[in-house]
Amino acid sequence: MASSSFQLIIIYFLACNFFIMARISTSCYTSIFGFGDSLTDAGNLVHLYPPDRKPRMYFPPHGKTYFNRPTGRCSDGRLIIDLIAQYYGLPHPPPSLESRDGRNIQARMNFAVVGSRVMDAQFYEKRGIYDGATNVSMWDQLDWFKQKLPYLCHNPSGCKKYLESSVFLLGEFGGNDYKYTFLPGKNASDILPIIQLVTKSIASATHELVELGVKTIMVPNLLPVGCASAQLTFYQSSNEEDYNELGCLIWPNEFASYHNELLQKELHRLRELHPHVHIIYADYYNAAMQLYRAPRKYGFSKGALVTCCGGGGPCNFNVSAQCGNFPATSCEDPNQYVNWDGFHLTEAAYRYMTKSLLEGPFTYPPIKRPKFSQFRKPKHRTLELEFS
C-alpha cells in the first residue's frame, strides 16, 4: 500500500510539473506593462482623486460585463491591455498607484491614467490650451516605472532578463493632446507642429525604454476619432460633405491618420537604430475601422455610432449626463454596441480589436504568438471572441 501510494504521489507530482511547463511554454512573455490614457487605465485616476471624491468611471454601470463592478476602467469590461495579458496567459496588470512607495509591487503593472497627454500641462498652457482632467503626462508615467524598477528586479543581471521577457504597451497616446486644440479656435498652422512634436516624443519614450533594456514594445496609433459618438456630437455639422459614407466626420479621421502616418515613420527610424528590438506599430485605427465599416457582420446589432451608456441625443451622448453620472443610463447588452460611453469602446469591440492585433494584420511587424492561442472557441456569433 505504501509503495502504491508513493507511486501515485510521484505520478501526481510529474503531472503537475508537466502542466506547469506546458503552460509556460505556450507564453512568449513573463510579464506585461502598460502606459497610456483612458484606453489603458485600469484604475490609476481613482487613486489620484481625494478619498471623498471619485471619477465617473468608478460608478456603475462601468465594469458590468466582466468584473461585475466598477474598477476605474472606461468600459463595461476588459481593455485591450487586459486581453493581451490573458492571451499570453498573464494576469491583468494592476494599476501602479495601488502599490505606492514600493509596497505590494507586482511583476506586472499598468501606469496609464485617464486624460494623460504626451506633453505636460505647461507645454499647452503656453499655447493657451487648458485641460483640468489630469496633469499626468507620458513622461510622468515613465518616471513612475523607473522608480519602481529597483523593486521589480533586485540586481542588474536579473533586471536584464526580466525586461527582455516582458511586453510593454506604450499607449495609446496622443488623443488627449489633440482633444482641446481645436476648441480655442486654433488653426491648422498652430496644430500641425504639435502633431510632429507629439509623435517625436512618443518615439523618444520608446527609445528610452529600449535604453533601459526592453526588447518588445507595442506602440498603438490613434483610433478613428471621427467615428466616436462624442466627436459626432461636439462637431455635428449640417454639411453632408463633412461626413463619410459610414456617418463619421472626415476631418478628425484625417487628423488622426496624419498622426498615425508620422508615428509610423518615427517607429521605422527607431527599428533601423535598434534592429534587435521588437518595436511594434499597433494599428488601433484600422482594427477599429473594420467594426465601423460592418458592425452587424461582427454581431453589433445596434450599430457603431450610438453609445451604449449615455444621456440621450442623436448618438446617445450628452456631455452633461455622461456614463456613470446621473441621469445617464446603460443599454441592456453592451455586446450589441461598438461604443460604450461616447469616447471609449465596449469590451466586445476591444475583443475583436485584440484578435485582429495579435492574430491578424494590424501589427507591424507581427507580435510573437504563443504556441497555443488563449482565445476560446466561439460560443455564439455576437461573442465570437471569448478569452480563457
N, C-alpha and C positions, 0 to 999 in steps of 0.2 A: 504493500500500500504506500509506504513512504517513497519507494522508488517511482511508483506511478505518479504520485503527487508531484515529486521533483521534476519528472519529465513534463508534466502539464505546465509547471511554472516556467520551465525553460522554453517550451513552445510559445507560451503566452508572452514571455519577455522578447523572444525573437520576432514574434508577430507585431508587437507594439513598436519595436525599433524599425521593422520593415515599413510600417505605416508612416512613421515619422520621417524616415529617409525618403520615402516616396513623395510625401507632402512637400518636403524641402526641395526635392529635385524638380518639382513642377514650377517652382518660382524662380524668376531671374533676379529678384531683388530681396534684400532682407529688411529694408525699411523704406519709408516714404516721408517726404517733407513737402509742405505746401506754403506758398506765398501768394498774395493777391488781394482781391477786394470781395464784394458780396457774392461773387460766383464761387468763391472758395472758402470763405469764413465759416468755421464750424462753431462759433460762439465767442470769439475774442471781443467783439464790440460790447457784448453784455458785460464783460469784466471791466470795461473802461467806463461804464456808467456808474453813478453813485448808487449805493445799496437800495435807496428808496425810489429809484427810477429805473425803468427797463425799456429798451427799444422795442418797437412794434413786432419785430421778428421773434421776440421772446414770449409772445402770446399766441394762443390758438387762433386760427387753425394750422399754423406752421407746424411741420413735423407730423401731421396726422396720418400720412400714408405708411411710413416705415417705423419711425421712432415712437409713434403714438403720444407724442408730447413735443412742445417746442424745445429746440436745442440751441437756438440762435442762428440756425441756417435759414437762408432766404429761399425756402422752398417747402413743399409738402413732405419732402423726404430727403434722400441722399443727394449729394452733389457729385460732380464728376470726379473730384479727388477721392471721395469715399468709394466710388465704383471702381476706380483704378486700383485702389488698395485691395479691394475684395477680389478683383481679377487676378492679382498676384498672390492671393492667399494671405494678405496682411490685414491687421485690424485697422479700423478707421483712425487716422491720426487725430488726436485730441487738440483742442485749442491751446496754444502755448501759454496763454495767460492763466491757465489753471495751475501751472507749476511755476510760480514766481520764486525768485531768489534761489533757484537751483533745487527746489524741493519737488518731489514727485516727478522727476524727469523721466520721460519715456523715450524709447528708441525710435520714435516717430513723432512728428509734431506738425501742427498746422499754425502758421504765423499770420495768416490772412486776416484782414479787418475790413468790415463793411465800410465803403466810402473811401478806401485808400486810393491815393494817386501816386504816380511815379515821382513827380516833382513835389517839393514841400510847399507848405502854405505860403511862405514868404515869396516864393517864385511867382505865384499867381497874384498875390496882393499887390506886388509891384506893377502888375498889368491891369489892376482894377477888377480882378476876378476873385470873388469870395465864396467860400463854401464852409458852412458850420458843421457839416456832418462829422468829420473827424480830422485830426491833424496828423494822423499816422501815414507816413509815406512808404514807398517800397524800400527806401534806404533804412528807415527805422526798423522794418521787419528783418532786413538782413543783419542789422546790428543786434537785434534780439537773438537771432540764430547764433551769431558769433559769440555772444555772451554765454549761451547755453552749451556751446560746443565742448568746453572742458569737462562738463558733467556727463556728456554723451560718450566721450572716448577719453580714457584716462592716460594714454601715452601716445606719442606720435605714430608709432607703427600700427597700433590698434585703430587710431583715427583714420589713417590712410585706407586700411581695409574697409572700415565702416562706411566712409564716404564713397568709396568705389563701388560698393554693393548696394547703394541707396539710389532711389529715383527721386528727382526734385521736380516739382511743378511750379514754375515761376510765372504765376499769373492765373487768370487774365489780368493784365494791367493796361491802363490807357483810357478805359471807358469813363472813369470819373475825372480824368484830366481834361476831357473834352466836354463834359456834361454841362458846364456852365459857361463855356467860352462864347457861345452864341447869344446867351441871354442879355449881356450888357451891350449888345449891338456891335460886337466885333466884326470886322470884315475878313475876307479870305487872306489878305496880306498880313493880318495880325495872327491868324490861326495856323497857317501852313508852317511857319518856323517852329511853332510849339510841337507840331507833329514830329518834325525832324529831331527836335531835342528829346522828346519822349521816347521815340524808337531807339535813338542812340543810347539813352540812359538804360533802357531795358537790356540792350546788348552789353553795356558796361557792367550791369549787375550779373548777367550771365557769365561774363569774363571773370568777375570777382569770385563766383562760385567755383569756376574752373581752377582758379589760382589756389583756392582752399583745398582742392583735391577731388572735387565732384566729377564723376565721369558720365552721368546720364542726367540731362536737363531737358524737360519739356517746356517749351515757351509758347503759350497759346496766343492766337491773334484775337481781334475783336469780333464779336457777334454781329449779325446784320441788324444793327440798332434801328434802322428804318422800319423794321417789321415789329418792333416792340410796341405793345399797347400804350405804354406811357408816352413814347415819342409820337405815336399816331394821334394822341390826344393833345399833347403840348403844341405840336406843329401842324395841326389839321389845316387843310387848305381847300378852298373852293375850286382850285385849278386842277382839273383831272390830269394834266400833264406832269404834275408833281408826284404822281403815283405810278408804280409799275403794274404789270398785269396781275400781280398777286395781291395788290392793295397796299403794298409797302411804300413808304416815302423813298424817293430815289436819292435825294441829296445826302441824307445821313448814311445810307449804304455806300454811296460813292466815297464819302468821307472816311468811313471805316475801311473800305477797300484800299484807299491810299495809305492809311496807317499800316495795313497788313502788307502791302507791297514793300514799303520801306523797311518794315521789321524783317521780312523775309530776306532782303538784301543784306541787312546787318548781320543776321544769323549765318548767312552764306559766307560772309567775310570772316566770321569767327571760326567756322569749320575749317577754313583754309589755314588759320593760325593754329588751330588745335585739332589736327586730323585724327587723333586717337581718343577724342572725347565725343560722346554721343549727344550732339546738340540737335534737338528735335523741334521742328516747327509744327505745332499742333493747330490744325485748321478748323477752329471752332466755327468760323463763318460758314463754310460750305457743309460741315457736318450738321449745322442747324438749318441751313437753307434747304436741304433736302426735305425737311419736315414742313417748312413753309410752302414749298412747291407742291407737295402732295400729302397733306395732313391725313386724309382719310385712308390713303394707302397704308399708313403706319398705325391705323386704329384710332386716330384723333378725330372722333366723330363731330366734335364741336368746333373744328377748325383750328387755325393757328393764331388768329389776330384778336380773339376775345379772351379776356382774362378769367381764370377760374375764381380767384379770390379778389373781390373788388367792391366798389361802392357805387356802381351804376355808370351810365353813359354809353356811348356807341360801342366802345370796346370793353365796357365794364371796368374802366379805370377812372377813379376820381381822386385827385391829389388831396382832397380834404377828408377822404374816407378810404385810406389805404389799408391793405390787408393787415390784420392784427389790431386795427383801431376801429372803434365803433363809428358808424354803423355798417362797416363793410361785412359782407357775408361770403361764404365759400360755396363752391359748387359741390354736388354730392360725390362725384367721381372725378378726381383730378387726372386720372389716366386717359380721359377723353379730351384733355386740353394740352396744348403745347405750352401756353403761357400761364404762369402761376399768379403773379401779382402785378403785372404791368412792366416790370423791369427784368424779372427772372423767370426761369422755365420750371416746369414740373419735373418731378423725379422721372416720370415716364419719358419725357423728352431727353433728359440727361442720359437715360439708359441707352437710347438709340444713338445719341451722340458718342457715348463712350465706346459702344460696339464699333461704330464707324472709325473712331480714332485708333483703337487698339487692334482691330482685325480687318479694317477696311483701308481706303485710300487716303485718309485725311491726316496722316502724319508723315513728315519728310525729314530725314529718312525714317523708314518704319521702325517703330519701337520693338524691342525684343518681346517675344511671346513665350509664355510658359509652355511646357510640353503638352499639358492638357488644359483646355480652356476652363476657366472658373464659371463661365456662363452656363446656366441650366438650359435644358431643352425647353421650348416654348410651352406654356400651359394653355394659352388661348391667344387669339390674334392681337387683342389690344394690350397684352402684357407679354409681347414676344420675347423680351429680354429680362429674364429674372436672374438674380445672382445667388450663388450659394453662400 
